[in-house]
């Protein structure tokens, strides 16, 4: 597969690739929503709310969980989408050799060094996840656990530094709703 495609076909290819890879996965909300809703939500945050049309962050957004949560490898992404998009996905992929609490700390520690495209994906991921915590919370999470998630997301986003003023504003507005978690 060539990766010299125009932006829109490349983006559609990324959506189709992610949909295929995540086809058996579900989100943790009460209705077990299809997993692909989440990567699509990130692209929507970037393109619609952020006004971003650069295919690099948009493709990386829809692909951001393929290496972490499916059998997809970095080599697969390079093959299909080229080294630049693959590199951004790898930047936002957690190291599975770390324990869960170490992975969470690593996201904070690595945030300042991320590339601009990876910072956009990370910010959109946290916006999408806070929205899900408010609108479609994971089943079995009590208010305390959801509050702790908000605390951690705030630390990751603070560590990113300036990324995109409008999207940072969206994030702040969601943080301001944390009282709704109880
Ligand atoms: Zn995500």
Backbone and ligand atoms as CSV (ligand in chain L), in Angstrom:
chain,resi,resn,atom,element,x,y,z
A,1,UNK,N,N,0.856,-1.211,0.000
A,1,UNK,CA,C,0.000,0.000,0.000
A,1,UNK,C,C,0.877,1.241,0.000
A,2,UNK,N,N,0.637,2.125,-0.945
A,2,UNK,CA,C,1.385,3.376,-1.009
A,2,UNK,C,C,0.905,4.318,0.099
A,3,UNK,N,N,1.819,5.117,0.645
A,3,UNK,CA,C,1.391,6.119,1.617
A,3,UNK,C,C,1.529,7.511,1.055
A,4,UNK,N,N,1.584,7.624,-0.264
A,4,UNK,CA,C,1.616,8.943,-0.885
A,4,UNK,C,C,0.211,9.362,-1.331
A,5,UNK,N,N,-0.785,8.825,-0.644
A,5,UNK,CA,C,-2.171,9.168,-0.971
A,5,UNK,C,C,-2.475,10.607,-0.588
A,6,UNK,N,N,-3.507,11.164,-1.188
A,6,UNK,CA,C,-4.000,12.469,-0.763
A,6,UNK,C,C,-4.559,12.364,0.651
A,7,UNK,N,N,-4.717,13.517,1.276
A,7,UNK,CA,C,-5.079,13.536,2.687
A,7,UNK,C,C,-6.389,12.801,2.981
A,8,UNK,N,N,-7.432,13.063,2.206
A,8,UNK,CA,C,-8.725,12.463,2.556
A,8,UNK,C,C,-8.736,10.945,2.361
A,9,UNK,N,N,-8.290,10.428,1.207
A,9,UNK,CA,C,-8.218,8.962,1.099
A,9,UNK,C,C,-7.331,8.335,2.182
A,10,UNK,N,N,-6.235,8.998,2.528
A,10,UNK,CA,C,-5.356,8.466,3.577
A,10,UNK,C,C,-6.098,8.411,4.906
A,11,UNK,N,N,-6.847,9.470,5.204
A,11,UNK,CA,C,-7.601,9.499,6.454
A,11,UNK,C,C,-8.675,8.404,6.468
A,12,UNK,N,N,-9.401,8.261,5.333
A,12,UNK,CA,C,-10.432,7.209,5.260
A,12,UNK,C,C,-9.786,5.834,5.433
A,13,UNK,N,N,-8.611,5.671,4.837
A,13,UNK,CA,C,-7.891,4.404,4.984
A,13,UNK,C,C,-7.540,4.147,6.451
A,14,UNK,N,N,-7.152,5.205,7.168
A,14,UNK,CA,C,-6.818,5.059,8.587
A,14,UNK,C,C,-8.057,4.672,9.401
A,15,UNK,N,N,-9.201,5.286,9.078
A,15,UNK,CA,C,-10.446,4.941,9.786
A,15,UNK,C,C,-10.790,3.469,9.540
A,16,UNK,N,N,-10.703,3.042,8.275
A,16,UNK,CA,C,-11.038,1.657,7.932
A,16,UNK,C,C,-10.070,0.675,8.595
A,17,UNK,N,N,-8.796,1.028,8.621
A,17,UNK,CA,C,-7.772,0.186,9.247
A,17,UNK,C,C,-8.065,0.040,10.747
A,18,UNK,N,N,-8.323,1.170,11.411
A,18,UNK,CA,C,-8.602,1.129,12.852
A,18,UNK,C,C,-9.887,0.355,13.135
A,19,UNK,N,N,-10.916,0.549,12.300
A,19,UNK,CA,C,-12.193,-0.152,12.498
A,19,UNK,C,C,-11.986,-1.666,12.406
A,20,UNK,N,N,-11.180,-2.079,11.442
A,20,UNK,CA,C,-10.879,-3.509,11.280
A,20,UNK,C,C,-10.107,-4.038,12.500
A,21,UNK,N,N,-9.115,-3.298,12.954
A,21,UNK,CA,C,-8.280,-3.767,14.076
A,21,UNK,C,C,-9.057,-3.819,15.389
A,22,UNK,N,N,-9.964,-2.862,15.580
A,22,UNK,CA,C,-10.707,-2.792,16.854
A,22,UNK,C,C,-12.055,-3.515,16.762
A,23,UNK,N,N,-12.305,-4.287,15.680
A,23,UNK,CA,C,-13.672,-4.762,15.411
A,23,UNK,C,C,-14.281,-5.596,16.516
A,24,UNK,N,N,-13.460,-6.287,17.313
A,24,UNK,CA,C,-14.041,-7.122,18.376
A,24,UNK,C,C,-14.018,-6.426,19.737
A,25,UNK,N,N,-13.580,-5.158,19.785
A,25,UNK,CA,C,-13.407,-4.500,21.082
A,25,UNK,C,C,-14.557,-3.555,21.397
A,26,UNK,N,N,-14.813,-3.428,22.693
A,26,UNK,CA,C,-15.899,-2.566,23.190
A,26,UNK,C,C,-15.343,-1.613,24.233
A,27,UNK,N,N,-16.004,-0.468,24.415
A,27,UNK,CA,C,-15.664,0.454,25.487
A,27,UNK,C,C,-16.220,-0.094,26.799
A,28,UNK,N,N,-15.818,0.556,27.921
A,28,UNK,CA,C,-16.198,0.018,29.233
A,28,UNK,C,C,-17.498,0.615,29.773
A,29,UNK,N,N,-18.222,1.413,28.952
A,29,UNK,CA,C,-19.470,2.007,29.442
A,29,UNK,C,C,-20.572,0.950,29.532
A,30,UNK,N,N,-21.693,1.339,30.145
A,30,UNK,CA,C,-22.774,0.393,30.424
A,30,UNK,C,C,-23.306,-0.277,29.153
A,31,UNK,N,N,-23.256,0.435,28.025
A,31,UNK,CA,C,-23.789,-0.124,26.780
A,31,UNK,C,C,-22.720,-0.818,25.947
A,32,UNK,N,N,-21.485,-0.891,26.493
A,32,UNK,CA,C,-20.382,-1.527,25.762
A,32,UNK,C,C,-20.336,-1.007,24.322
A,33,UNK,N,N,-20.189,0.312,24.193
A,33,UNK,CA,C,-20.150,0.953,22.871
A,33,UNK,C,C,-19.016,0.369,22.038
A,34,UNK,N,N,-19.173,0.361,20.704
A,34,UNK,CA,C,-18.077,-0.107,19.855
A,34,UNK,C,C,-16.809,0.715,20.118
A,35,UNK,N,N,-15.671,0.059,20.228
A,35,UNK,CA,C,-14.424,0.745,20.567
A,35,UNK,C,C,-14.082,1.849,19.570
A,36,UNK,N,N,-14.376,1.602,18.290
A,36,UNK,CA,C,-13.983,2.545,17.234
A,36,UNK,C,C,-14.609,3.932,17.434
A,37,UNK,N,N,-15.725,3.999,18.177
A,37,UNK,CA,C,-16.304,5.322,18.478
A,37,UNK,C,C,-15.263,6.249,19.122
A,38,UNK,N,N,-14.373,5.662,19.933
A,38,UNK,CA,C,-13.392,6.481,20.660
A,38,UNK,C,C,-12.343,7.110,19.730
A,39,UNK,N,N,-11.634,6.326,18.899
A,39,UNK,CA,C,-10.697,6.973,17.961
A,39,UNK,C,C,-11.380,7.955,17.004
A,40,UNK,N,N,-12.597,7.644,16.580
A,40,UNK,CA,C,-13.323,8.581,15.705
A,40,UNK,C,C,-13.629,9.875,16.469
A,41,UNK,N,N,-13.968,9.756,17.748
A,41,UNK,CA,C,-14.249,10.948,18.566
A,41,UNK,C,C,-13.022,11.858,18.642
A,42,UNK,N,N,-11.829,11.276,18.726
A,42,UNK,CA,C,-10.612,12.098,18.771
A,42,UNK,C,C,-10.450,12.904,17.481
A,43,UNK,N,N,-10.672,12.225,16.353
A,43,UNK,CA,C,-10.539,12.917,15.065
A,43,UNK,C,C,-11.583,14.027,14.960
A,44,UNK,N,N,-12.771,13.771,15.497
A,44,UNK,CA,C,-13.829,14.782,15.486
A,44,UNK,C,C,-13.430,15.995,16.340
A,45,UNK,N,N,-12.857,15.742,17.521
A,45,UNK,CA,C,-12.392,16.842,18.374
A,45,UNK,C,C,-11.383,17.699,17.605
A,46,UNK,N,N,-10.413,17.048,16.969
A,46,UNK,CA,C,-9.355,17.791,16.272
A,46,UNK,C,C,-9.898,18.547,15.065
A,47,UNK,N,N,-10.690,17.858,14.232
A,47,UNK,CA,C,-11.115,18.458,12.960
A,47,UNK,C,C,-12.259,19.443,13.147
A,48,UNK,N,N,-13.258,19.055,13.923
A,48,UNK,CA,C,-14.475,19.872,14.023
A,48,UNK,C,C,-14.321,20.943,15.102
A,49,UNK,N,N,-13.845,20.552,16.289
A,49,UNK,CA,C,-13.728,21.530,17.373
A,49,UNK,C,C,-12.429,22.322,17.267
A,50,UNK,N,N,-11.371,21.687,16.749
A,50,UNK,CA,C,-10.069,22.346,16.676
A,50,UNK,C,C,-9.776,22.969,15.320
A,51,UNK,N,N,-10.616,22.671,14.312
A,51,UNK,CA,C,-10.399,23.230,12.979
A,51,UNK,C,C,-9.117,22.728,12.318
A,52,UNK,N,N,-8.663,21.544,12.703
A,52,UNK,CA,C,-7.396,21.007,12.191
A,52,UNK,C,C,-7.661,20.151,10.957
A,53,UNK,N,N,-6.912,20.399,9.869
A,53,UNK,CA,C,-7.093,19.585,8.662
A,53,UNK,C,C,-5.813,18.840,8.271
A,54,UNK,N,N,-4.752,18.998,9.058
A,54,UNK,CA,C,-3.486,18.304,8.801
A,54,UNK,C,C,-3.700,16.792,8.980
A,55,UNK,N,N,-3.423,15.992,7.903
A,55,UNK,CA,C,-3.675,14.542,8.023
A,55,UNK,C,C,-2.775,13.843,9.042
A,56,UNK,N,N,-1.654,14.468,9.421
A,56,UNK,CA,C,-0.745,13.797,10.377
A,56,UNK,C,C,-1.419,13.569,11.739
A,57,UNK,N,N,-1.878,14.625,12.436
A,57,UNK,CA,C,-2.566,14.355,13.704
A,57,UNK,C,C,-3.902,13.636,13.511
A,58,UNK,N,N,-4.611,13.901,12.406
A,58,UNK,CA,C,-5.927,13.265,12.212
A,58,UNK,C,C,-5.789,11.753,12.030
A,59,UNK,N,N,-4.849,11.327,11.195
A,59,UNK,CA,C,-4.641,9.881,11.003
A,59,UNK,C,C,-4.096,9.248,12.282
A,60,UNK,N,N,-3.142,9.933,12.931
A,60,UNK,CA,C,-2.588,9.384,14.177
A,60,UNK,C,C,-3.680,9.257,15.238
A,61,UNK,N,N,-4.641,10.182,15.237
A,61,UNK,CA,C,-5.733,10.127,16.214
A,61,UNK,C,C,-6.576,8.867,16.025
A,62,UNK,N,N,-6.967,8.558,14.792
A,62,UNK,CA,C,-7.817,7.366,14.605
A,62,UNK,C,C,-7.030,6.078,14.821
A,63,UNK,N,N,-5.710,6.168,14.666
A,63,UNK,CA,C,-4.868,4.969,14.830
A,63,UNK,C,C,-4.265,4.869,16.235
A,64,UNK,N,N,-4.565,5.828,17.146
A,64,UNK,CA,C,-3.746,5.976,18.353
A,64,UNK,C,C,-3.743,4.778,19.294
A,65,UNK,N,N,-4.787,3.950,19.254
A,65,UNK,CA,C,-4.823,2.787,20.153
A,65,UNK,C,C,-4.552,1.465,19.439
A,66,UNK,N,N,-4.202,1.504,18.143
A,66,UNK,CA,C,-4.060,0.229,17.412
A,66,UNK,C,C,-2.860,-0.585,17.902
A,67,UNK,N,N,-1.747,0.078,18.217
A,67,UNK,CA,C,-0.568,-0.680,18.670
A,67,UNK,C,C,-0.731,-1.070,20.136
A,68,UNK,N,N,-1.299,-0.140,20.934
A,68,UNK,CA,C,-1.464,-0.418,22.366
A,68,UNK,C,C,-2.492,-1.524,22.620
A,69,UNK,N,N,-3.563,-1.539,21.865
A,69,UNK,CA,C,-4.698,-2.416,22.207
A,69,UNK,C,C,-5.042,-3.487,21.180
A,70,UNK,N,N,-4.309,-3.572,20.073
A,70,UNK,CA,C,-4.547,-4.652,19.110
A,70,UNK,C,C,-3.184,-5.244,18.728
A,71,UNK,N,N,-3.182,-6.208,17.841
A,71,UNK,CA,C,-1.911,-6.866,17.468
A,71,UNK,C,C,-1.125,-6.060,16.436
A,72,UNK,N,N,-1.592,-4.862,16.092
A,72,UNK,CA,C,-0.901,-4.017,15.116
A,72,UNK,C,C,0.518,-3.678,15.589
A,73,UNK,N,N,1.476,-3.696,14.671
A,73,UNK,CA,C,2.853,-3.329,15.009
A,73,UNK,C,C,3.217,-1.988,14.357
A,74,UNK,N,N,4.315,-1.420,14.836
A,74,UNK,CA,C,4.830,-0.196,14.231
A,74,UNK,C,C,5.117,-0.437,12.747
A,75,UNK,N,N,5.670,-1.620,12.424
A,75,UNK,CA,C,5.986,-1.943,11.023
A,75,UNK,C,C,4.728,-1.942,10.158
A,76,UNK,N,N,3.599,-2.470,10.700
A,76,UNK,CA,C,2.321,-2.438,9.956
A,76,UNK,C,C,1.940,-0.994,9.622
A,77,UNK,N,N,2.094,-0.111,10.626
A,77,UNK,CA,C,1.698,1.294,10.418
A,77,UNK,C,C,2.614,1.972,9.400
A,78,UNK,N,N,3.901,1.675,9.458
A,78,UNK,CA,C,4.842,2.249,8.483
A,78,UNK,C,C,4.461,1.793,7.080
A,79,UNK,N,N,4.150,0.495,6.961
A,79,UNK,CA,C,3.729,-0.101,5.690
A,79,UNK,C,C,2.521,0.598,5.086
A,80,UNK,N,N,1.512,0.804,5.913
A,80,UNK,CA,C,0.236,1.334,5.422
A,80,UNK,C,C,0.195,2.853,5.351
A,81,UNK,N,N,0.879,3.516,6.287
A,81,UNK,CA,C,0.678,4.968,6.431
A,81,UNK,C,C,1.963,5.791,6.407
A,82,UNK,N,N,3.111,5.100,6.315
A,82,UNK,CA,C,4.378,5.813,6.246
A,82,UNK,C,C,4.964,6.096,7.615
A,83,UNK,N,N,6.245,6.455,7.663
A,83,UNK,CA,C,6.959,6.597,8.934
A,83,UNK,C,C,6.493,7.770,9.799
A,84,UNK,N,N,6.000,8.845,9.184
A,84,UNK,CA,C,5.643,10.023,9.998
A,84,UNK,C,C,4.428,9.733,10.873
A,85,UNK,N,N,3.371,9.164,10.263
A,85,UNK,CA,C,2.168,8.838,11.035
A,85,UNK,C,C,2.487,7.734,12.052
A,86,UNK,N,N,3.241,6.730,11.627
A,86,UNK,CA,C,3.610,5.642,12.547
A,86,UNK,C,C,4.347,6.200,13.763
A,87,UNK,N,N,5.245,7.160,13.533
A,87,UNK,CA,C,6.029,7.716,14.643
A,87,UNK,C,C,5.131,8.424,15.657
A,88,UNK,N,N,4.115,9.147,15.169
A,88,UNK,CA,C,3.220,9.853,16.097
A,88,UNK,C,C,2.414,8.833,16.915
A,89,UNK,N,N,1.941,7.782,16.255
A,89,UNK,CA,C,1.193,6.745,16.996
A,89,UNK,C,C,2.099,6.130,18.067
A,90,UNK,N,N,3.341,5.853,17.720
A,90,UNK,CA,C,4.252,5.248,18.709
A,90,UNK,C,C,4.520,6.197,19.879
A,91,UNK,N,N,4.553,7.501,19.600
A,91,UNK,CA,C,4.768,8.474,20.687
A,91,UNK,C,C,3.646,8.421,21.729
A,92,UNK,N,N,2.430,8.113,21.277
A,92,UNK,CA,C,1.289,8.117,22.215
A,92,UNK,C,C,0.910,6.693,22.653
A,93,UNK,N,N,1.763,5.729,22.346
A,93,UNK,CA,C,1.525,4.344,22.766
A,93,UNK,C,C,2.234,4.087,24.087
A,94,UNK,N,N,1.476,3.632,25.098
A,94,UNK,CA,C,2.071,3.328,26.404
A,94,UNK,C,C,2.985,2.113,26.290
A,95,UNK,N,N,4.037,2.097,27.102
A,95,UNK,CA,C,4.946,0.957,27.189
A,95,UNK,C,C,4.285,-0.128,28.042
A,96,UNK,N,N,3.916,-1.233,27.379
A,96,UNK,CA,C,3.168,-2.296,28.067
A,96,UNK,C,C,4.020,-3.055,29.088
A,97,UNK,N,N,5.349,-2.829,29.059
A,97,UNK,CA,C,6.210,-3.497,30.043
A,97,UNK,C,C,6.118,-2.828,31.416
A,98,UNK,N,N,5.550,-1.620,31.441
A,98,UNK,CA,C,5.418,-0.912,32.719
A,98,UNK,C,C,4.131,-1.337,33.421
A,99,UNK,N,N,4.136,-1.233,34.757
A,99,UNK,CA,C,2.915,-1.466,35.525
A,99,UNK,C,C,1.975,-0.291,35.286
A,100,UNK,N,N,0.683,-0.526,35.609
A,100,UNK,CA,C,-0.319,0.488,35.298
A,100,UNK,C,C,0.024,1.862,35.909
A,101,UNK,N,N,0.434,1.877,37.186
A,101,UNK,CA,C,0.709,3.187,37.808
A,101,UNK,C,C,1.959,3.821,37.201
A,102,UNK,N,N,2.904,2.975,36.747
A,102,UNK,CA,C,4.108,3.509,36.083
A,102,UNK,C,C,3.748,4.102,34.723
A,103,UNK,N,N,2.825,3.432,34.015
A,103,UNK,CA,C,2.392,3.944,32.705
A,103,UNK,C,C,1.736,5.305,32.861
A,104,UNK,N,N,0.941,5.435,33.939
A,104,UNK,CA,C,0.246,6.714,34.168
A,104,UNK,C,C,1.261,7.820,34.461
A,105,UNK,N,N,2.288,7.492,35.260
A,105,UNK,CA,C,3.328,8.487,35.554
A,105,UNK,C,C,4.124,8.796,34.279
A,106,UNK,N,N,4.380,7.769,33.461
A,106,UNK,CA,C,5.161,7.961,32.229
A,106,UNK,C,C,4.450,8.929,31.287
A,107,UNK,N,N,3.120,8.861,31.236
A,107,UNK,CA,C,2.392,9.804,30.370
A,107,UNK,C,C,2.663,11.247,30.788
A,108,UNK,N,N,2.732,11.480,32.113
A,108,UNK,CA,C,3.022,12.832,32.620
A,108,UNK,C,C,4.470,13.199,32.295
A,109,UNK,N,N,5.393,12.268,32.556
A,109,UNK,CA,C,6.821,12.540,32.367
A,109,UNK,C,C,7.164,12.789,30.901
A,110,UNK,N,N,6.515,12.056,29.981
A,110,UNK,CA,C,6.866,12.163,28.564
A,110,UNK,C,C,6.133,13.294,27.841
A,111,UNK,N,N,5.062,13.798,28.446
A,111,UNK,CA,C,4.215,14.783,27.767
A,111,UNK,C,C,4.996,15.992,27.222
A,112,UNK,N,N,5.931,16.571,28.013
A,112,UNK,CA,C,6.603,17.782,27.506
A,112,UNK,C,C,7.426,17.541,26.245
A,113,UNK,N,N,7.926,16.305,26.043
A,113,UNK,CA,C,8.816,16.030,24.900
A,113,UNK,C,C,8.071,15.575,23.645
A,114,UNK,N,N,6.754,15.415,23.713
A,114,UNK,CA,C,6.020,14.923,22.538
A,114,UNK,C,C,6.094,15.925,21.391
A,115,UNK,N,N,5.989,15.406,20.167
A,115,UNK,CA,C,5.928,16.267,18.982
A,115,UNK,C,C,4.606,17.035,18.994
A,116,UNK,N,N,4.503,18.134,18.223
A,116,UNK,CA,C,3.236,18.882,18.187
A,116,UNK,C,C,2.037,18.006,17.808
A,117,UNK,N,N,2.183,17.115,16.831
A,117,UNK,CA,C,1.057,16.257,16.424
A,117,UNK,C,C,0.679,15.297,17.553
A,118,UNK,N,N,1.676,14.741,18.229
A,118,UNK,CA,C,1.390,13.815,19.337
A,118,UNK,C,C,0.720,14.547,20.496
A,119,UNK,N,N,1.118,15.802,20.731
A,119,UNK,CA,C,0.458,16.587,21.790
A,119,UNK,C,C,-1.011,16.821,21.461
A,120,UNK,N,N,-1.299,17.074,20.190
A,120,UNK,CA,C,-2.704,17.255,19.780
A,120,UNK,C,C,-3.504,15.976,20.021
A,121,UNK,N,N,-2.937,14.840,19.645
A,121,UNK,CA,C,-3.634,13.560,19.839
A,121,UNK,C,C,-3.864,13.315,21.331
A,122,UNK,N,N,-2.852,13.583,22.135
A,122,UNK,CA,C,-2.951,13.372,23.582
A,122,UNK,C,C,-4.045,14.267,24.187
A,123,UNK,N,N,-4.058,15.540,23.775
A,123,UNK,CA,C,-5.073,16.457,24.304
A,123,UNK,C,C,-6.478,16.017,23.873
A,124,UNK,N,N,-6.634,15.630,22.610
A,124,UNK,CA,C,-7.948,15.168,22.132
A,124,UNK,C,C,-8.375,13.899,22.864
A,125,UNK,N,N,-7.417,13.025,23.164
A,125,UNK,CA,C,-7.712,11.784,23.895
A,125,UNK,C,C,-8.266,12.105,25.282
A,126,UNK,N,N,-7.636,13.074,25.954
A,126,UNK,CA,C,-8.085,13.411,27.307
A,126,UNK,C,C,-9.445,14.131,27.252
A,127,UNK,N,N,-9.672,14.968,26.242
A,127,UNK,CA,C,-10.982,15.616,26.087
A,127,UNK,C,C,-12.051,14.545,25.898
A,128,UNK,N,N,-11.784,13.615,24.990
A,128,UNK,CA,C,-12.751,12.546,24.700
A,128,UNK,C,C,-12.998,11.674,25.939
A,129,UNK,N,N,-11.936,11.390,26.675
A,129,UNK,CA,C,-12.115,10.530,27.854
A,129,UNK,C,C,-12.859,11.241,28.981
A,130,UNK,N,N,-12.622,12.548,29.175
A,130,UNK,CA,C,-13.382,13.275,30.208
A,130,UNK,C,C,-14.854,13.324,29.824
A,131,UNK,N,N,-15.110,13.529,28.526
A,131,UNK,CA,C,-16.503,13.539,28.061
A,131,UNK,C,C,-17.174,12.205,28.345
A,132,UNK,N,N,-16.455,11.126,28.062
A,132,UNK,CA,C,-17.019,9.792,28.336
A,132,UNK,C,C,-17.251,9.601,29.836
A,133,UNK,N,N,-16.316,10.098,30.666
A,133,UNK,CA,C,-16.491,9.972,32.119
A,133,UNK,C,C,-17.753,10.705,32.573
A,134,UNK,N,N,-18.063,11.821,31.902
A,134,UNK,CA,C,-19.247,12.603,32.279
A,134,UNK,C,C,-20.527,12.029,31.676
A,135,UNK,N,N,-20.466,11.617,30.411
A,135,UNK,CA,C,-21.691,11.225,29.686
A,135,UNK,C,C,-21.933,9.709,29.681
A,136,UNK,N,N,-20.856,8.936,29.530
A,136,UNK,CA,C,-20.991,7.468,29.436
A,136,UNK,C,C,-19.931,6.826,30.318
A,137,UNK,N,N,-20.054,6.984,31.652
A,137,UNK,CA,C,-18.965,6.524,32.526
A,137,UNK,C,C,-18.728,5.021,32.427
A,138,UNK,N,N,-17.480,4.607,32.663
A,138,UNK,CA,C,-17.191,3.169,32.672
A,138,UNK,C,C,-18.007,2.486,33.770
A,139,UNK,N,N,-18.508,1.324,33.446
A,139,UNK,CA,C,-19.351,0.621,34.404
A,139,UNK,C,C,-18.514,0.197,35.618
A,140,UNK,N,N,-19.091,0.399,36.807
A,140,UNK,CA,C,-18.414,-0.047,38.021
A,140,UNK,C,C,-17.427,0.951,38.594
A,141,UNK,N,N,-17.229,2.101,37.951
A,141,UNK,CA,C,-16.321,3.123,38.499
A,141,UNK,C,C,-17.118,4.021,39.439
A,142,UNK,N,N,-16.684,4.127,40.706
A,142,UNK,CA,C,-17.376,5.038,41.621
A,142,UNK,C,C,-16.846,6.465,41.419
A,143,UNK,N,N,-17.489,7.420,42.131
A,143,UNK,CA,C,-17.130,8.838,41.950
A,143,UNK,C,C,-15.661,9.072,42.262
A,144,UNK,N,N,-15.144,8.400,43.288
A,144,UNK,CA,C,-13.754,8.618,43.699
A,144,UNK,C,C,-12.784,8.216,42.580
A,145,UNK,N,N,-13.069,7.089,41.952
A,145,UNK,CA,C,-12.180,6.620,40.874
A,145,UNK,C,C,-12.268,7.562,39.669
A,146,UNK,N,N,-13.472,8.046,39.388
A,146,UNK,CA,C,-13.635,8.970,38.260
A,146,UNK,C,C,-12.961,10.309,38.572
A,147,UNK,N,N,-13.053,10.772,39.840
A,147,UNK,CA,C,-12.355,12.005,40.252
A,147,UNK,C,C,-10.844,11.828,40.089
A,148,UNK,N,N,-10.346,10.663,40.465
A,148,UNK,CA,C,-8.902,10.401,40.349
A,148,UNK,C,C,-8.493,10.430,38.880
A,149,UNK,N,N,-9.377,9.948,38.000
A,149,UNK,CA,C,-9.078,10.007,36.571
A,149,UNK,C,C,-8.967,11.465,36.111
A,150,UNK,N,N,-9.886,12.309,36.582
A,150,UNK,CA,C,-9.828,13.746,36.240
A,150,UNK,C,C,-8.512,14.371,36.725
A,151,UNK,N,N,-8.110,14.035,37.959
A,151,UNK,CA,C,-6.857,14.573,38.511
A,151,UNK,C,C,-5.675,14.218,37.619
A,152,UNK,N,N,-5.634,12.933,37.230
A,152,UNK,CA,C,-4.504,12.466,36.416
A,152,UNK,C,C,-4.533,13.132,35.034
A,153,UNK,N,N,-5.713,13.198,34.416
A,153,UNK,CA,C,-5.825,13.823,33.081
A,153,UNK,C,C,-5.358,15.276,33.143
A,154,UNK,N,N,-5.695,15.977,34.230
A,154,UNK,CA,C,-5.277,17.381,34.379
A,154,UNK,C,C,-3.760,17.478,34.450
A,155,UNK,N,N,-3.121,16.515,35.116
A,155,UNK,CA,C,-1.652,16.543,35.229
A,155,UNK,C,C,-1.004,16.274,33.874
A,156,UNK,N,N,-1.569,15.337,33.105
A,156,UNK,CA,C,-1.021,15.048,31.780
A,156,UNK,C,C,-1.141,16.289,30.888
A,157,UNK,N,N,-2.325,16.897,30.878
A,157,UNK,CA,C,-2.553,18.046,29.988
A,157,UNK,C,C,-1.706,19.237,30.425
A,158,UNK,N,N,-1.534,19.446,31.721
A,158,UNK,CA,C,-0.661,20.533,32.196
A,158,UNK,C,C,0.773,20.291,31.724
A,159,UNK,N,N,1.193,19.033,31.733
A,159,UNK,CA,C,2.566,18.691,31.334
A,159,UNK,C,C,2.787,18.880,29.831
A,160,UNK,N,N,1.707,18.828,29.047
A,160,UNK,CA,C,1.842,19.052,27.599
A,160,UNK,C,C,2.316,20.469,27.302
A,161,UNK,N,N,1.947,21.427,28.172
A,161,UNK,CA,C,2.240,22.827,27.884
A,161,UNK,C,C,1.259,23.335,26.837
A,162,UNK,N,N,1.534,24.529,26.257
A,162,UNK,CA,C,0.602,25.086,25.268
A,162,UNK,C,C,0.537,24.201,24.019
A,163,UNK,N,N,-0.697,23.858,23.597
A,163,UNK,CA,C,-0.886,22.979,22.437
A,163,UNK,C,C,-1.795,23.644,21.405
A,164,UNK,N,N,-2.981,24.009,21.858
A,164,UNK,CA,C,-4.006,24.526,20.947
A,164,UNK,C,C,-5.029,25.247,21.831
A,165,UNK,N,N,-5.051,26.597,21.801
A,165,UNK,CA,C,-5.863,27.346,22.769
A,165,UNK,C,C,-7.327,26.916,22.829
A,166,UNK,N,N,-7.981,26.731,21.659
A,166,UNK,CA,C,-9.409,26.361,21.690
A,166,UNK,C,C,-9.625,25.004,22.348
A,167,UNK,N,N,-8.747,24.059,22.028
A,167,UNK,CA,C,-8.918,22.720,22.600
A,167,UNK,C,C,-8.576,22.710,24.084
A,168,UNK,N,N,-7.597,23.531,24.481
A,168,UNK,CA,C,-7.294,23.636,25.912
A,168,UNK,C,C,-8.499,24.215,26.662
A,169,UNK,N,N,-9.209,25.131,25.986
A,169,UNK,CA,C,-10.419,25.707,26.583
A,169,UNK,C,C,-11.511,24.642,26.747
A,170,UNK,N,N,-11.651,23.780,25.732
A,170,UNK,CA,C,-12.615,22.666,25.824
A,170,UNK,C,C,-12.274,21.774,27.015
A,171,UNK,N,N,-10.979,21.497,27.157
A,171,UNK,CA,C,-10.547,20.632,28.255
A,171,UNK,C,C,-10.882,21.286,29.597
A,172,UNK,N,N,-10.578,22.577,29.712
A,172,UNK,CA,C,-10.839,23.291,30.970
A,172,UNK,C,C,-12.335,23.288,31.293
A,173,UNK,N,N,-13.176,23.439,30.257
A,173,UNK,CA,C,-14.634,23.445,30.480
A,173,UNK,C,C,-15.110,22.098,30.995
A,174,UNK,N,N,-14.508,21.016,30.501
A,174,UNK,CA,C,-14.874,19.680,30.991
A,174,UNK,C,C,-14.385,19.475,32.426
A,175,UNK,N,N,-13.174,19.963,32.715
A,175,UNK,CA,C,-12.660,19.851,34.084
A,175,UNK,C,C,-13.581,20.567,35.070
A,176,UNK,N,N,-14.143,21.697,34.610
A,176,UNK,CA,C,-15.017,22.496,35.473
A,176,UNK,C,C,-16.311,21.767,35.817
A,177,UNK,N,N,-16.624,20.709,35.060
A,177,UNK,CA,C,-17.846,19.933,35.313
A,177,UNK,C,C,-17.613,18.752,36.246
A,178,UNK,N,N,-16.423,18.665,36.841
A,178,UNK,CA,C,-16.125,17.463,37.617
A,178,UNK,C,C,-17.023,17.302,38.835
A,179,UNK,N,N,-17.639,18.410,39.286
A,179,UNK,CA,C,-18.607,18.309,40.378
A,179,UNK,C,C,-19.746,17.354,40.065
A,180,UNK,N,N,-20.051,17.194,38.761
A,180,UNK,CA,C,-21.145,16.286,38.345
A,180,UNK,C,C,-20.817,14.820,38.639
A,181,UNK,N,N,-19.536,14.538,38.896
A,181,UNK,CA,C,-19.160,13.144,39.159
A,181,UNK,C,C,-19.612,12.711,40.554
A,182,UNK,N,N,-19.933,13.691,41.417
A,182,UNK,CA,C,-20.371,13.382,42.766
A,182,UNK,C,C,-19.194,13.337,43.734
L,1,ZN,ZN,ZN,-7.534,6.826,23.619
